[in-house]
Each structure stands twice: as structure tokens, then as C-alpha cells.
Amino acid sequence: MYSPGKNPEFRGDSKVYSTALNVVTLLNLGVTNLAELEAVKGGLQYLLDNSTIINKGQENEQTLWQGGIFFSSSVQQVARWKSRPYTTAVVLEAFLKYRQFIESEGFSGLGAFSSPIDVQADDIPASWRN
């Protein structure tokens, strides 16, 4: 989802936040073909790859994401506000919307939803196949 060289406001530590926003946007607009599904899955994989797990293996284990810029006062970036909780909330919204999408589209073979990006070619609805 993140494109190097484009949108300088989303470089650096806002890649996770902008990727999550892009995934949510695609899912809100409606995924209608395999290319869009692959873009969503790629974005979700990026989010998984860039998560931070604290207290791993312990009862209070937590997964979170680095805070991205959600407000900047000007082009000169005099003031920028970041929020780890807000970024994490948008990431979680992306995964929830994806789960709702695959359940509503009748994807098969997902069982207990072992991984949010486990949709395989055989799971694709017949209406999407050529």
C-alpha cells in the first residue's frame, strides 16, 4: 500500500498507518476482483510484518503498531501528532473489515480463521473466476 516517493507525509513512521487506512478504504469501497483482493491481502501482510509484540508468550501479551501521524499543522510540519492507540485501532479495523468481507462473500475453507490472509484460489467466489 505504501508507495516510496509518493505522499511524503506518509514516509517513515507513518507507513503502517497509511497502509491500514488504504486497506480500510478498499474494503469500504468493496473488493470486486482478484487484483483488489491481492492488494488487501498484501496490505494486511505488511501490517502483520510490522507489528510489535510485547510480553510475548505471557498472559498479558499485546500486539501493537508504531504510531503514525494523524494530524499535521502545516506543510512545514511545525507540529505533528502521532498516536500508537489510534494507529492500532485503524489496523484492527482493517482486520475486522477483512474478516467481515470474507464471511459475507462466502469464502470457503477458512474454518476457525487461523490467519486473516489465508484466502486461497479455491476460496474465491465463482463470480470472480474467469
C-alpha positions as CSV (number, residue, x, y, z in Angstrom):
1,M,0.0,0.0,0.0
2,Y,2.8,2.4,0.8
3,S,4.5,3.8,-2.3
4,P,8.0,5.1,-1.8
5,G,8.5,8.6,-3.3
6,K,4.8,9.5,-3.1
7,N,3.0,11.2,-0.3
8,P,5.9,12.5,1.8
9,E,3.6,13.0,4.7
10,F,3.3,9.2,5.0
11,R,7.1,8.4,4.8
12,G,8.9,7.0,7.7
13,D,6.9,6.0,10.7
14,S,3.5,6.5,9.1
15,K,3.7,3.6,6.6
16,V,1.7,1.3,8.9
17,Y,-1.0,4.0,9.5
18,S,-1.3,4.8,5.8
19,T,-1.4,1.1,4.8
20,A,-4.1,0.5,7.4
21,L,-6.1,3.4,6.0
22,N,-5.7,2.1,2.4
23,V,-6.9,-1.4,3.4
24,V,-9.9,0.0,5.2
25,T,-10.7,2.3,2.2
26,L,-10.5,-0.6,-0.3
27,L,-12.8,-2.7,1.9
28,N,-15.3,0.1,2.4
29,L,-15.5,0.7,-1.4
30,G,-15.9,-3.0,-1.9
31,V,-13.4,-5.6,-3.2
32,T,-14.8,-6.9,-6.5
33,N,-11.9,-8.7,-8.2
34,L,-8.8,-10.7,-7.5
35,A,-6.4,-7.8,-8.0
36,E,-8.1,-5.8,-5.3
37,L,-8.2,-8.8,-3.0
38,E,-4.4,-9.3,-3.5
39,A,-3.9,-5.6,-2.7
40,V,-5.9,-6.0,0.5
41,K,-4.0,-9.2,1.4
42,G,-0.7,-7.6,0.7
43,G,-1.6,-4.6,2.9
44,L,-2.7,-6.9,5.8
45,Q,0.6,-8.9,5.5
46,Y,2.6,-5.7,5.7
47,L,0.6,-4.8,8.8
48,L,1.4,-8.2,10.4
49,D,5.0,-8.0,9.4
50,N,5.3,-4.6,11.1
51,S,3.6,-5.3,14.4
52,T,5.3,-5.2,17.7
53,I,4.6,-7.9,20.3
54,I,5.3,-7.1,23.9
55,N,5.3,-9.6,26.7
56,K,5.4,-12.5,24.1
57,G,4.2,-15.8,25.5
58,Q,3.0,-14.3,28.7
59,E,-0.6,-13.9,29.9
60,N,-0.5,-10.1,29.2
61,E,0.9,-10.4,25.6
62,Q,0.0,-7.5,23.4
63,T,0.3,-6.7,19.8
64,L,0.5,-3.1,18.7
65,W,1.8,-0.9,15.9
66,Q,4.0,2.2,15.9
67,G,2.0,5.4,16.0
68,G,1.6,7.2,12.7
69,I,0.9,10.9,12.0
70,F,-2.8,11.5,12.1
71,F,-2.6,15.3,12.2
72,S,0.0,17.8,11.0
73,S,-0.5,21.5,11.5
74,S,1.2,22.6,8.2
75,V,3.3,21.7,5.2
76,Q,6.4,22.8,7.2
77,Q,5.4,20.2,9.9
78,V,5.7,22.7,12.7
79,A,3.6,20.3,14.8
80,R,2.7,16.7,14.2
81,W,0.5,14.5,16.3
82,K,1.1,10.7,16.4
83,S,-0.9,8.1,18.3
84,R,0.0,4.5,18.8
85,P,-3.5,3.7,20.1
86,Y,-5.2,5.4,17.1
87,T,-2.9,3.6,14.6
88,T,-3.5,0.3,16.4
89,A,-7.3,0.9,16.3
90,V,-7.2,1.6,12.5
91,V,-5.1,-1.6,12.0
92,L,-7.6,-3.6,14.0
93,E,-10.5,-2.1,12.0
94,A,-8.7,-3.2,8.8
95,F,-8.5,-6.8,10.0
96,L,-12.1,-6.8,11.3
97,K,-13.5,-5.4,8.0
98,Y,-11.5,-8.1,6.1
99,R,-13.0,-10.8,8.3
100,Q,-16.5,-9.4,7.7
101,F,-15.8,-9.2,4.0
102,I,-14.6,-12.8,3.6
103,E,-17.5,-14.1,5.7
104,S,-20.0,-12.1,3.7
105,E,-18.6,-13.3,0.4
106,G,-18.9,-16.9,1.4
107,F,-15.2,-17.8,1.1
108,S,-14.8,-21.5,1.8
109,G,-12.0,-23.2,3.7
110,L,-11.4,-20.6,6.4
111,G,-12.6,-22.7,9.3
112,A,-11.7,-21.1,12.6
113,F,-10.0,-18.2,10.7
114,S,-6.5,-19.4,11.6
115,S,-4.9,-16.5,9.7
116,P,-6.7,-13.4,8.3
117,I,-5.0,-13.7,5.0
118,D,-5.5,-17.4,4.4
119,V,-7.8,-17.0,1.4
120,Q,-6.6,-19.3,-1.4
121,A,-7.5,-19.5,-5.1
122,D,-10.1,-22.3,-4.4
123,D,-11.8,-20.0,-1.8
124,I,-12.6,-17.3,-4.4
125,P,-16.3,-16.9,-5.3
126,A,-17.3,-18.4,-8.6
127,S,-18.5,-15.0,-9.8
128,W,-14.9,-13.7,-9.7
129,R,-13.4,-16.5,-11.7
130,N,-12.9,-16.2,-15.5
